[in-house]
Amino acid sequence: MTTTLTPTSPTGTVDARPNRQRWERPALAALLLGTLIAYLINLSANGWANDFYAAAVQAGSQSWEAFFFGSSDAANSITVDKPPASLWVMELSVRLFGLNSWSMLVPQVLLGVASVALLWATVRRSFGPAAGLIAGTVLAVTPVAVLMFRFNNPDALLVLLMIAAAWAMTRAVADGRWRWLLLTGAFIGFGFLAKQLQVLLVVPPLALMYLIAGPPKLGKRIAQLCAAGAAMVAGAGWWISAVELWPSDSRPWIGGSQHNSIIELTLGYNGLGRLNGNETGSVGPGGELPAGGNGMWGSTGITRMFEPAQGGQIAWLIPAALVALVIGLALRGRAPRTDPRRAALILWGGWLLVTGLVFSFMAGIFHQYYTVALAPAVAALVGIGAVQIWGSRDRLWVRCAGAVAIALTTATAWMLLSRSASFQPWLRWAILVAGVIATVAFVFPLARKQSVIVALAAAFIGLAGPIAYSVDTLASAHSGAIPSAGPSSGGMRGLGGPGMRPGGDGGWPGADGSATTGARNGAPSAGGTPPDGAQTGIPSDGATPGAQAGMPSDGGVPSQNGAAAGGSAQGANGGEQRMGGAGGLLGGSRPSDQIVTLLESNGSDYTWVAAAVGSNSAAGYQLATELPVMPIGGFNGSDPSPTLEQFQQYVADGKIHYFVAGGRGGPGGNSESTSSAITAWVTANYSATTVDGVTLYDLTQPKS
């Protein structure tokens, strides 16, 4: 038998306004309220989250110039290596409520709740409230979404704007009005200001959706898509143009670029370099992958999303989503060209395929949390598929396809949970038993009551694993540049810094993409102040990241006994002893109270209270003092900013008080890099003093 969920309009779209079912609003309210409460639980454990962005938020809350450009410091020496849109939301909150963990991360939580609501509205418009509710629920409990909607990386805003573009294009397919096309382009353009070219991954499915299913004639559809493209360019171009036309000597250096250009950053380090691996200024060698497709960022290939590093983040329902796509397209086979349901399948299916394939084969920098961009498409297709299969379960082929989806979901959950066998060991067996029974039962025509029981079993099979991983994520602290959701699963979780929760299996990745070891990391308290005892994520075998990626071994890198230079050491009793961490490539510095007091003394008399090589080395000092700290060389320490001559002039003019040793130099430890030249000049001309394990140079006191 078939069921009709909601009335449809004459064009075939589900009517989103009249005749709402009585359960719809309470169910939506419960979903959104539950999501909000869950995401706020233990939020302060994440502290500053990613120190790199947290420092920029602090800077933008103090300086409107830093706000506009996305500067790392309020004195505007250099920007972060992304456009600033995601920072703006947090910076406005910090301006209102002061600098602390909650004022910075609560806006990210609200972006997550808004994403769930907008996905519900978008899927509901084409497939009804049940599909929308399922899609919203799946997105809310996807582990990587739970992680990133509580973190200060740009991905939260990026995902919301991608969903917003899908919502606007869905409206455009319904009535063909120009305004929806223009709004779609504007959302994509603003998404560019969150994370540059990644937002363009949804452009092909959006364009294909309207080109096939838009109501007007073909010529007008093409013209409208061109208008949407113009709106997209305008949405991002106003800021790009302002930055490019602004005199370079009166604005901060564009972080991540080698020639102070946002265009270079867009097309290079954050653009084509991510695809082919040729990333000038990156943290390691780029270029072609070695034989077998294994590189610094893990193996590439069609199964990449199911590997240990990514699998627990996103893979749980990818097979079910793909089966749902095939079923949905088959059911809409003879529908009119403008059929909105087929159009929705083109959109979400194209989103999943294009983004998934790009992530699977890109040879450049790839982190597991990038997979949050897949979560809306997976969630939408699962919601659509559940409703389509339920409504057409009287057909044998649909029941068989549904059984295949259940079986694949069961197998995926078993595989993912087996990688962390000590985590809820009963769960994989419960899913396996339920999966076998549900797979067999679904093939047969059942009475409604029995069908409901099988459907509930299918929901358990699909959601139990993600929910368990999400609960673990909520209960754990996450910080650093490369966070990861859920328990340890044998994949890469960190990269030479505290980019994981305590107890994670972080470390520098090997050639197969696996992590070398685990390391613990302290999280800041509710007020945003890091506690004593933070330990950077470092390989326990004493090897430094430089051993694999040619990184310099100074600053925050362990010696043979596991103690980090300028970091922290672990005592024999397992406790961590404070040493005033200087930070590292991917982990922020953790200054002691004595160092903070030293920096704050007459700190306002200087443009920069200190300078350190690498943004993360500088970030902790800046967050602790709330005074500008110059990040020499930007994130990787490899940007030629400032030059040696500029730095010498700043010192001569009395603008910098201290130089903090132990930060990260450029890739490969290049002795000819700007940061290395500055370090050599400082050490040759100023005397060193050690405070709580950190080496400082007072730049107002040259050697005699």
Wavefront OBJ file of the C-alpha trace (Angstrom):
o trace
v 0.000 0.000 0.000
v 1.054 3.601 -0.415
v 0.560 6.563 1.859
v 0.293 10.275 1.215
v 1.969 12.257 3.927
v 0.747 15.769 3.213
v -1.345 17.569 0.612
v 0.497 18.646 -2.536
v 0.225 21.764 -4.621
v -0.803 21.697 -8.289
v 2.893 21.639 -9.261
v 3.474 18.509 -7.214
v 5.376 20.034 -4.300
v 4.389 19.192 -0.773
v 2.445 22.171 0.524
v 4.514 23.613 3.348
v 1.842 25.906 4.812
v -1.731 24.638 5.219
v -2.923 21.422 6.827
v 0.040 20.861 9.083
v -0.327 17.634 10.965
v -0.927 17.990 14.689
v 2.261 16.215 15.703
v 4.473 18.248 13.388
v 5.208 21.365 15.426
v 5.693 19.544 18.768
v 8.028 17.067 17.067
v 10.060 19.845 15.460
v 10.216 21.772 18.739
v 11.429 18.648 20.540
v 14.091 18.050 17.887
v 15.433 21.594 17.988
v 15.266 21.943 21.755
v 16.896 18.562 22.228
v 19.650 19.491 19.774
v 20.267 22.786 21.553
v 20.446 21.216 25.005
v 22.670 18.359 23.839
v 25.108 20.657 22.054
v 25.374 22.916 25.124
v 26.195 20.007 27.448
v 29.828 20.113 28.571
v 30.518 22.853 26.032
v 33.043 24.618 28.256
v 35.245 21.490 28.226
v 36.336 22.499 24.705
v 37.778 25.718 26.101
v 39.351 27.735 23.315
v 38.789 24.792 20.914
v 41.067 25.732 17.986
v 43.463 28.323 19.435
v 44.284 29.549 15.927
v 40.745 30.800 15.363
v 40.170 31.704 19.005
v 43.047 34.180 18.868
v 41.563 35.743 15.735
v 38.198 36.029 17.495
v 39.900 37.829 20.366
v 41.644 40.164 17.913
v 38.461 40.942 16.002
v 36.632 41.715 19.217
v 39.230 44.432 19.935
v 39.870 45.924 16.490
v 37.385 46.574 13.690
v 40.237 46.368 11.179
v 41.093 42.922 12.498
v 37.366 42.108 12.340
v 37.126 43.031 8.673
v 40.288 41.286 7.502
v 40.245 38.322 9.865
v 43.544 39.184 11.496
v 45.274 36.849 13.922
v 46.197 39.743 16.202
v 44.619 43.094 16.994
v 47.722 44.889 15.710
v 46.974 43.403 12.283
v 50.265 41.797 11.326
v 48.726 38.834 9.450
v 45.332 37.232 8.813
v 44.169 33.678 9.329
v 44.343 31.509 6.223
v 40.591 31.732 5.542
v 38.191 34.605 4.834
v 36.679 36.029 8.022
v 32.913 35.381 7.775
v 32.886 32.550 10.310
v 34.859 34.725 12.715
v 32.409 37.608 12.464
v 29.624 35.685 14.207
v 31.833 34.779 17.159
v 33.507 38.183 17.342
v 30.186 39.989 17.636
v 29.235 37.650 20.462
v 32.535 38.287 22.249
v 32.035 42.029 21.862
v 28.692 41.644 23.624
v 29.532 39.101 26.322
v 33.294 39.292 26.781
v 35.992 36.809 25.869
v 35.359 33.311 27.169
v 34.695 29.848 25.846
v 30.911 30.145 25.961
v 30.658 33.496 24.180
v 32.762 32.054 21.369
v 31.221 28.570 21.029
v 27.519 29.190 21.727
v 27.129 30.968 18.346
v 28.483 27.790 16.730
v 25.871 25.756 18.598
v 23.150 28.084 17.332
v 24.441 27.658 13.776
v 24.070 23.913 14.276
v 20.496 24.176 15.512
v 19.678 26.501 12.604
v 21.178 23.952 10.188
v 18.946 21.207 11.575
v 15.877 23.447 11.283
v 16.687 24.550 7.738
v 17.363 21.003 6.582
v 14.001 19.974 8.054
v 12.261 22.788 6.168
v 14.013 21.980 2.882
v 13.324 18.240 2.914
v 9.792 18.756 4.218
v 8.910 20.993 1.277
v 9.393 18.134 -1.175
v 8.766 14.985 0.853
v 6.675 15.959 3.851
v 7.168 16.441 7.589
v 8.176 12.857 8.405
v 11.051 12.973 5.912
v 12.090 16.384 7.202
v 12.032 15.224 10.808
v 14.118 12.137 10.045
v 16.617 14.200 8.037
v 16.958 16.765 10.816
v 17.442 14.039 13.410
v 20.121 12.259 11.385
v 22.029 15.521 10.904
v 21.764 16.365 14.604
v 23.275 13.040 15.721
v 25.946 12.637 13.027
v 29.167 12.483 15.084
v 31.198 14.917 12.980
v 28.299 17.400 13.029
v 28.062 17.140 16.817
v 31.778 17.898 16.951
v 31.885 20.815 14.525
v 28.749 22.573 15.747
v 30.532 22.903 19.097
v 33.856 24.039 17.654
v 35.181 27.330 16.298
v 36.371 26.176 12.861
v 34.651 27.729 9.793
v 32.711 24.546 9.002
v 29.615 25.336 11.070
v 28.796 28.472 9.085
v 29.806 26.757 5.837
v 27.315 23.920 6.380
v 24.490 26.297 7.290
v 25.026 28.366 4.141
v 25.211 25.283 1.938
v 21.876 24.095 3.331
v 20.477 27.609 2.880
v 21.471 27.501 -0.795
v 19.687 24.138 -1.140
v 16.580 25.596 0.533
v 16.531 28.603 -1.809
v 17.005 26.430 -4.900
v 14.200 24.145 -3.754
v 11.957 27.204 -3.628
v 13.177 28.193 -7.094
v 12.213 24.807 -8.535
v 8.746 25.239 -7.053
v 7.868 28.548 -8.732
v 10.749 29.609 -10.991
v 11.064 33.089 -9.519
v 14.256 35.032 -10.067
v 14.587 36.009 -6.424
v 15.215 32.439 -5.307
v 18.008 32.017 -7.860
v 19.629 35.249 -6.728
v 19.306 34.211 -3.100
v 20.898 30.856 -3.888
v 23.879 32.603 -5.446
v 24.159 35.002 -2.522
v 24.269 32.137 -0.023
v 27.015 30.410 -2.007
v 28.957 33.662 -2.278
v 28.799 34.265 1.445
v 29.754 30.626 1.979
v 32.918 31.403 0.028
v 33.729 33.974 2.700
v 33.519 31.185 5.254
v 35.778 28.570 3.657
v 36.533 29.612 0.099
v 36.286 27.022 -2.691
v 34.812 24.193 -0.610
v 31.364 25.762 -0.893
v 31.539 25.352 -4.677
v 31.201 21.587 -4.327
v 27.418 22.021 -4.079
v 27.187 24.319 -7.101
v 27.067 21.535 -9.767
v 24.122 19.696 -8.133
v 22.299 22.990 -7.503
v 22.710 24.048 -11.122
v 21.780 20.606 -12.464
v 18.680 20.537 -10.284
v 17.338 23.761 -11.720
v 18.528 23.118 -15.261
v 16.512 19.885 -15.315
v 13.499 20.747 -13.163
v 13.104 24.530 -13.224
v 9.605 25.574 -14.397
v 10.572 28.142 -17.095
v 11.713 27.293 -20.609
v 15.322 26.264 -21.137
v 16.559 29.669 -22.278
v 15.151 31.412 -19.251
v 16.493 28.706 -16.936
v 19.981 29.259 -18.311
v 19.627 33.029 -17.915
v 18.450 32.600 -14.330
v 21.401 30.350 -13.516
v 23.735 32.977 -14.972
v 22.062 35.546 -12.703
v 22.592 33.195 -9.754
v 26.262 32.975 -10.736
v 26.488 36.758 -10.805
v 24.911 36.925 -7.341
v 27.439 34.351 -6.140
v 30.328 36.439 -7.455
v 28.861 39.570 -5.862
v 28.294 37.774 -2.555
v 31.996 37.018 -2.247
v 33.479 39.590 -4.618
v 32.810 42.685 -2.542
v 35.175 41.486 0.196
v 37.727 39.973 -2.207
v 37.834 43.229 -4.168
v 38.214 45.311 -1.031
v 41.152 43.222 0.146
v 42.878 43.148 -3.240
v 42.416 46.864 -3.875
v 43.413 47.903 -0.357
v 47.035 49.161 -0.280
v 49.029 46.172 0.898
v 51.230 48.238 3.199
v 48.233 49.434 5.205
v 46.486 46.106 5.774
v 47.601 42.812 7.321
v 49.443 40.185 5.299
v 47.090 37.568 3.822
v 47.909 34.463 5.831
v 48.559 31.301 3.823
v 49.793 33.196 0.773
v 53.375 33.709 -0.277
v 52.768 37.003 -2.098
v 50.201 38.752 0.119
v 47.260 37.963 -2.173
v 43.793 36.631 -1.367
v 43.548 35.426 -4.971
v 46.724 33.408 -4.539
v 45.371 31.940 -1.295
v 42.104 31.029 -3.007
v 43.624 29.319 -6.022
v 46.724 27.920 -4.350
v 46.959 26.829 -0.729
v 43.173 26.705 -0.238
v 42.294 25.810 -3.828
v 43.957 23.625 -6.410
v 46.658 22.714 -3.926
v 44.072 20.819 -1.896
v 43.268 18.726 -4.955
v 46.714 17.985 -6.375
v 48.816 18.254 -3.224
v 51.054 21.046 -4.527
v 50.513 23.440 -1.616
v 53.183 26.088 -1.330
v 53.705 26.937 2.314
v 51.976 23.795 3.570
v 53.054 21.744 6.575
v 54.771 19.107 4.457
v 55.783 18.116 0.958
v 53.084 18.108 -1.691
v 53.043 16.733 -5.193
v 52.066 13.348 -6.512
v 51.228 10.550 -4.125
v 53.546 7.566 -3.911
v 52.541 4.265 -5.460
v 49.407 2.842 -3.919
v 47.781 6.208 -3.370
v 49.057 6.653 0.195
v 50.262 10.087 1.134
v 50.863 12.336 4.088
v 47.112 12.835 4.543
v 46.141 9.159 4.245
v 45.254 6.960 1.331
v 43.039 8.224 -1.457
v 40.408 6.168 -3.222
v 36.744 5.296 -3.332
v 36.791 3.777 0.181
v 38.410 6.763 1.880
v 35.248 7.816 3.712
v 35.087 4.356 5.341
v 38.661 4.279 6.592
v 39.399 4.521 10.339
v 40.099 8.248 10.327
v 36.829 9.180 8.609
v 34.511 6.201 9.089
v 33.218 6.919 12.569
v 32.711 10.571 11.666
v 30.324 10.149 8.737
v 30.174 6.685 7.124
v 27.393 5.092 9.196
v 24.558 5.863 6.787
v 26.341 6.535 3.495
v 25.364 3.101 2.032
v 21.737 3.629 3.070
v 21.779 7.102 1.513
v 23.058 5.738 -1.794
v 20.417 2.988 -1.846
v 17.770 5.594 -1.004
v 18.942 7.681 -3.959
v 18.568 4.763 -6.367
v 15.141 3.829 -4.993
v 13.920 7.401 -5.133
v 15.022 7.943 -8.723
v 13.453 4.638 -9.772
v 10.138 5.578 -8.155
v 10.148 8.955 -9.962
v 11.135 7.429 -13.306
v 8.072 8.580 -15.307
v 7.432 11.804 -13.441
v 7.270 15.091 -15.385
v 10.451 17.051 -16.005
v 9.545 19.549 -13.301
v 8.845 16.902 -10.666
v 10.128 18.505 -7.426
v 10.811 15.188 -5.727
v 13.123 13.992 -8.459
v 14.703 17.438 -8.421
v 15.370 17.072 -4.697
v 16.966 13.686 -5.291
v 19.220 15.220 -7.947
v 20.251 17.908 -5.490
v 21.001 15.727 -2.470
v 22.363 12.845 -4.504
v 24.615 15.147 -6.484
v 25.772 16.821 -3.281
v 26.742 13.450 -1.778
v 28.445 12.128 -4.920
v 30.376 15.254 -5.923
v 31.563 16.127 -2.423
v 32.262 12.515 -1.501
v 34.314 11.841 -4.623
v 36.337 15.041 -4.270
v 37.113 14.223 -0.641
v 37.995 10.651 -1.578
v 40.541 11.528 -4.257
v 41.987 14.899 -3.206
v 45.743 14.582 -2.692
v 46.333 17.700 -0.622
v 45.558 18.530 2.993
v 42.544 16.542 4.167
v 41.247 16.321 7.719
v 38.509 14.019 8.961
v 36.310 16.870 10.164
v 35.934 18.065 6.544
v 33.367 15.274 6.202
v 30.791 17.420 8.011
v 30.061 18.848 4.534
v 28.608 15.438 3.615
v 26.295 15.256 6.619
v 23.340 17.287 5.222
v 23.209 15.222 2.020
v 23.411 11.908 3.873
v 20.738 13.032 6.335
v 18.417 14.305 3.605
v 18.681 11.133 1.535
v 18.085 8.922 4.575
v 14.975 10.903 5.495
v 13.705 10.826 1.918
v 14.526 7.154 1.516
v 12.786 6.132 4.733
v 9.556 7.807 3.672
v 9.738 6.559 0.085
v 10.398 2.969 1.136
v 7.664 3.038 3.760
v 5.147 4.526 1.372
v 5.929 1.977 -1.386
v 6.555 -1.117 0.704
v 3.766 -2.992 -1.058
v 6.189 -3.435 -4.005
v 8.503 -6.411 -3.743
v 11.482 -4.701 -5.365
v 11.210 -1.789 -2.941
v 11.156 -4.181 0.015
v 14.200 -5.994 -1.354
v 16.048 -2.725 -1.877
v 15.088 -1.639 1.639
v 16.443 -4.934 2.975
v 19.711 -4.271 1.152
v 19.902 -0.838 2.791
v 19.366 -2.376 6.229
v 21.977 -5.064 5.581
v 24.569 -2.554 4.365
v 23.901 -0.278 7.342
v 24.301 -3.228 9.708
v 27.593 -4.246 8.090
v 28.890 -0.671 8.209
v 27.992 -0.260 11.878
v 29.640 -3.605 12.709
v 32.829 -2.566 10.911
v 33.017 0.864 12.534
v 32.257 -0.346 16.046
v 34.738 -3.190 15.710
v 37.509 -0.641 15.260
v 36.908 0.560 18.803
v 36.034 -2.813 20.310
v 36.380 -1.627 23.903
v 33.785 1.089 23.331
v 30.305 -0.214 24.226
v 31.214 -3.765 23.125
v 27.617 -4.988 23.402
v 26.369 -2.454 20.875
v 27.751 -4.025 17.713
v 26.270 -7.388 18.671
v 22.872 -5.843 19.348
v 23.006 -4.087 15.970
v 24.092 -7.274 14.233
v 21.242 -9.348 15.695
v 18.662 -6.638 14.991
v 20.086 -6.160 11.510
v 19.861 -9.816 10.521
v 16.295 -10.108 11.756
v 15.178 -6.809 10.204
v 16.835 -7.586 6.863
v 15.029 -10.894 6.531
v 11.718 -9.612 7.864
v 11.635 -6.589 5.586
v 11.531 -8.698 2.461
v 8.147 -10.153 3.391
v 4.817 -8.302 3.237
v 3.876 -7.597 6.846
v 0.856 -6.179 8.603
v 1.167 -2.566 9.693
v 1.976 -3.406 13.305
v 4.797 -5.760 12.341
v 6.049 -3.254 9.767
v 6.295 -0.587 12.451
v 8.370 -2.927 14.622
v 10.753 -3.605 11.714
v 10.958 0.116 10.983
v 11.892 0.828 14.618
v 14.535 -1.883 14.414
v 15.915 -0.251 11.263
v 16.045 3.096 13.070
v 18.005 1.478 15.901
v 20.430 -0.108 13.448
v 21.048 3.186 11.661
v 21.170 5.568 14.614
v 22.512 3.612 17.594
v 26.129 3.830 16.478
v 26.091 7.550 15.565
v 24.262 8.400 18.784
v 26.781 6.440 20.874
v 29.660 8.221 19.134
v 27.893 11.564 19.577
v 27.339 10.998 23.289
v 31.022 10.161 23.651
v 31.854 13.348 21.750
v 29.646 15.465 24.000
v 31.225 13.964 27.104
v 34.811 14.618 25.961
v 36.952 17.730 25.586
v 38.182 18.601 22.106
v 40.813 21.148 21.159
v 43.532 21.792 18.631
v 43.624 22.070 14.879
v 42.417 18.577 13.976
v 39.535 17.485 16.229
v 37.835 14.120 15.821
v 34.506 12.783 17.092
v 33.887 9.589 19.006
v 36.231 7.093 20.649
v 39.621 6.005 19.413
v 39.317 3.874 16.275
v 42.880 3.503 15.051
v 42.750 6.378 12.573
v 44.554 9.686 12.477
v 43.154 11.995 15.145
v 45.791 14.629 15.654
v 48.845 15.995 13.906
v 51.591 16.943 16.260
v 49.303 19.003 18.460
v 46.348 18.594 20.791
v 43.932 18.180 17.934
v 41.870 15.551 19.664
v 40.055 14.820 22.850
v 41.896 13.425 25.872
v 42.746 9.819 25.354
v 42.489 10.049 21.586
v 44.882 8.339 19.294
v 46.438 11.475 17.898
v 49.862 11.792 16.403
v 51.682 12.463 13.189
v 50.218 10.373 10.379
v 52.195 7.629 8.758
v 52.198 6.865 5.074
v 49.020 4.858 5.452
v 47.233 7.715 7.177
v 47.303 6.060 10.579
v 48.399 7.869 13.690
v 51.613 7.019 15.393
v 50.455 7.207 18.990
v 48.041 8.780 21.417
v 48.507 11.777 23.653
v 46.508 13.596 26.245
v 45.507 17.191 26.198
v 44.177 19.487 28.898
v 41.090 21.583 28.158
v 40.435 25.140 29.269
v 37.862 25.758 31.934
v 34.459 27.371 31.525
v 35.950 30.815 31.608
v 38.200 29.935 28.712
v 41.409 29.737 30.777
v 43.455 26.638 30.028
v 44.153 24.527 33.099
v 47.579 23.431 34.117
v 48.832 20.230 32.659
v 48.020 20.588 28.986
v 50.067 18.233 26.905
v 50.545 18.506 23.189
v 49.714 15.531 21.035
v 53.117 14.036 20.274
v 54.408 10.668 19.174
v 55.405 8.557 22.174
v 58.343 7.032 20.388
v 60.177 10.306 20.664
v 60.051 10.946 16.925
v 59.244 14.436 15.887
v 56.912 15.401 13.083
v 60.030 16.611 11.319
v 61.124 13.035 10.947
v 58.314 12.394 8.497
v 57.381 15.731 7.066
v 60.585 17.665 7.273
v 59.285 19.886 10.040
v 61.744 21.603 12.381
v 62.021 19.992 15.755
v 62.069 23.094 17.909
v 59.334 24.101 20.257
v 56.825 21.763 21.713
v 58.406 18.683 20.137
v 59.280 15.808 22.434
v 62.695 14.599 23.333
v 63.477 10.926 23.720
v 61.969 10.827 27.192
v 58.684 12.216 25.952
v 59.030 15.655 27.482
v 58.155 18.507 25.176
v 60.497 21.417 24.828
v 58.581 24.293 26.262
v 55.568 22.039 26.618
v 54.750 19.636 29.430
v 56.120 16.406 30.749
v 54.312 13.427 32.150
v 55.447 12.232 35.524
v 55.953 8.642 36.549
v 52.608 8.566 38.285
v 50.815 9.494 35.106
v 50.199 13.061 36.210
v 51.299 15.989 34.093
v 53.779 18.549 35.334
v 53.463 22.173 34.336
v 56.269 23.590 32.181
v 54.661 26.616 30.529
v 54.084 25.216 27.034
v 55.364 27.206 24.066
v 52.948 25.586 21.665
v 53.552 23.793 18.393
v 52.394 23.553 14.822
v 48.843 22.447 15.604
v 48.592 22.994 19.353
v 48.314 26.365 21.061
v 50.771 27.579 23.674
v 49.837 27.175 27.346
v 51.621 29.947 29.263
v 51.995 29.728 33.020
v 50.839 32.482 35.348
v 54.418 33.658 35.750
v 54.825 34.124 32.000
v 51.470 35.876 31.692
v 52.416 38.281 34.488
v 55.724 38.985 32.767
v 54.067 39.700 29.414
v 51.333 41.864 30.911
v 53.836 44.071 32.722
v 53.812 47.316 30.700
v 52.258 45.264 27.884
v 50.064 48.127 26.688
v 53.182 50.152 25.913
v 53.945 47.914 22.943
v 52.192 47.253 19.648
v 52.932 43.547 20.153
v 53.625 42.293 23.655
v 55.543 39.395 22.081
v 56.303 37.622 18.820
v 56.497 33.888 18.192
v 57.017 31.712 15.137
v 53.702 30.191 14.032
v 50.154 31.236 14.832
v 49.488 28.515 17.384
v 52.670 29.328 19.266
v 51.472 32.928 19.513
v 47.798 32.162 20.138
v 47.931 30.968 23.731
v 49.930 33.983 24.877
v 47.505 36.317 23.157
v 44.449 34.607 24.628
v 45.956 34.610 28.116
v 46.988 38.279 28.064
v 44.375 39.621 25.607
v 47.226 41.656 24.125
v 48.512 41.382 20.524
v 51.157 38.724 19.898
v 52.764 38.639 16.452
v 52.530 35.214 14.756
v 55.650 35.194 12.597
v 55.024 33.265 9.372
v 51.312 32.663 10.011
v 49.806 29.237 10.688
v 52.653 27.105 9.334
v 55.393 29.589 10.137
v 56.136 29.585 6.406
v 54.592 32.844 5.206
v 57.187 35.550 4.466
v 55.632 37.949 6.957
v 57.158 39.963 8.388
v 60.413 40.152 6.503
v 63.617 40.281 8.510
v 63.998 43.959 7.669
v 60.447 44.736 8.811
v 60.951 42.805 12.038
v 64.210 44.618 12.719
v 62.460 47.952 12.174
v 59.630 46.994 14.529
v 62.219 46.144 17.184
v 64.122 49.376 16.563
v 60.880 51.328 16.958
v 60.179 49.604 20.277
v 56.995 47.914 19.019
v 57.771 44.349 20.157
v 58.705 43.508 23.737
v 59.571 39.789 23.775
v 60.451 37.063 21.304
v 59.234 33.614 22.379
v 61.544 30.829 21.240
v 60.389 27.327 20.485
v 57.747 28.078 17.838
v 57.424 26.446 14.460
v 59.628 27.426 11.539
v 58.744 26.948 7.907
v 58.263 23.593 6.209
v 61.336 21.487 6.075
v 63.080 23.627 8.658
v 64.427 25.757 5.813
v 67.279 27.826 7.202
v 66.626 30.415 4.502
v 62.968 30.975 5.477
v 61.911 34.331 6.877
v 61.015 32.889 10.257
v 64.375 31.115 10.514
v 66.210 34.308 9.582
v 64.336 36.258 12.251
v 65.050 33.575 14.846
v 68.737 33.563 13.974
v 68.930 37.364 14.185
v 67.210 37.453 17.565
v 69.388 34.734 19.073
v 72.523 36.442 17.787
v 71.661 39.870 19.143
v 69.644 39.340 22.333
v 70.205 37.339 25.485
v 67.911 34.491 26.404
v 66.149 33.919 29.692
v 64.072 30.903 30.673
v 60.753 31.239 32.500
v 58.852 28.072 33.401
v 60.631 26.135 30.685
v 60.019 28.737 27.957
v 62.898 30.676 26.413
v 62.247 34.407 26.032
v 64.290 37.223 24.519
v 63.692 40.782 25.750
v 63.908 42.791 22.530
v 64.387 46.028 24.442
v 67.659 44.719 25.897
v 70.197 43.891 23.156
v 73.498 42.226 23.947
v 76.210 44.686 24.901
l 1 2 3 4 5 6 7 8 9 10 11 12 13 14 15 16 17 18 19 20 21 22 23 24 25 26 27 28 29 30 31 32 33 34 35 36 37 38 39 40 41 42 43 44 45 46 47 48 49 50 51 52 53 54 55 56 57 58 59 60 61 62 63 64 65 66 67 68 69 70 71 72 73 74 75 76 77 78 79 80 81 82 83 84 85 86 87 88 89 90 91 92 93 94 95 96 97 98 99 100 101 102 103 104 105 106 107 108 109 110 111 112 113 114 115 116 117 118 119 120 121 122 123 124 125 126 127 128 129 130 131 132 133 134 135 136 137 138 139 140 141 142 143 144 145 146 147 148 149 150 151 152 153 154 155 156 157 158 159 160 161 162 163 164 165 166 167 168 169 170 171 172 173 174 175 176 177 178 179 180 181 182 183 184 185 186 187 188 189 190 191 192 193 194 195 196 197 198 199 200 201 202 203 204 205 206 207 208 209 210 211 212 213 214 215 216 217 218 219 220 221 222 223 224 225 226 227 228 229 230 231 232 233 234 235 236 237 238 239 240 241 242 243 244 245 246 247 248 249 250 251 252 253 254 255 256 257 258 259 260 261 262 263 264 265 266 267 268 269 270 271 272 273 274 275 276 277 278 279 280 281 282 283 284 285 286 287 288 289 290 291 292 293 294 295 296 297 298 299 300 301 302 303 304 305 306 307 308 309 310 311 312 313 314 315 316 317 318 319 320 321 322 323 324 325 326 327 328 329 330 331 332 333 334 335 336 337 338 339 340 341 342 343 344 345 346 347 348 349 350 351 352 353 354 355 356 357 358 359 360 361 362 363 364 365 366 367 368 369 370 371 372 373 374 375 376 377 378 379 380 381 382 383 384 385 386 387 388 389 390 391 392 393 394 395 396 397 398 399 400 401 402 403 404 405 406 407 408 409 410 411 412 413 414 415 416 417 418 419 420 421 422 423 424 425 426 427 428 429 430 431 432 433 434 435 436 437 438 439 440 441 442 443 444 445 446 447 448 449 450 451 452 453 454 455 456 457 458 459 460 461 462 463 464 465 466 467 468 469 470 471 472 473 474 475 476 477 478 479 480 481 482 483 484 485 486 487 488 489 490 491 492 493 494 495 496 497 498 499 500 501 502 503 504 505 506 507 508 509 510 511 512 513 514 515 516 517 518 519 520 521 522 523 524 525 526 527 528 529 530 531 532 533 534 535 536 537 538 539 540 541 542 543 544 545 546 547 548 549 550 551 552 553 554 555 556 557 558 559 560 561 562 563 564 565 566 567 568 569 570 571 572 573 574 575 576 577 578 579 580 581 582 583 584 585 586 587 588 589 590 591 592 593 594 595 596 597 598 599 600 601 602 603 604 605 606 607 608 609 610 611 612 613 614 615 616 617 618 619 620 621 622 623 624 625 626 627 628 629 630 631 632 633 634 635 636 637 638 639 640 641 642 643 644 645 646 647 648 649 650 651 652 653 654 655 656 657 658 659 660 661 662 663 664 665 666 667 668 669 670 671 672 673 674 675 676 677 678 679 680 681 682 683 684 685 686 687 688 689 690 691 692 693 694 695 696 697 698 699 700 701 702 703 704
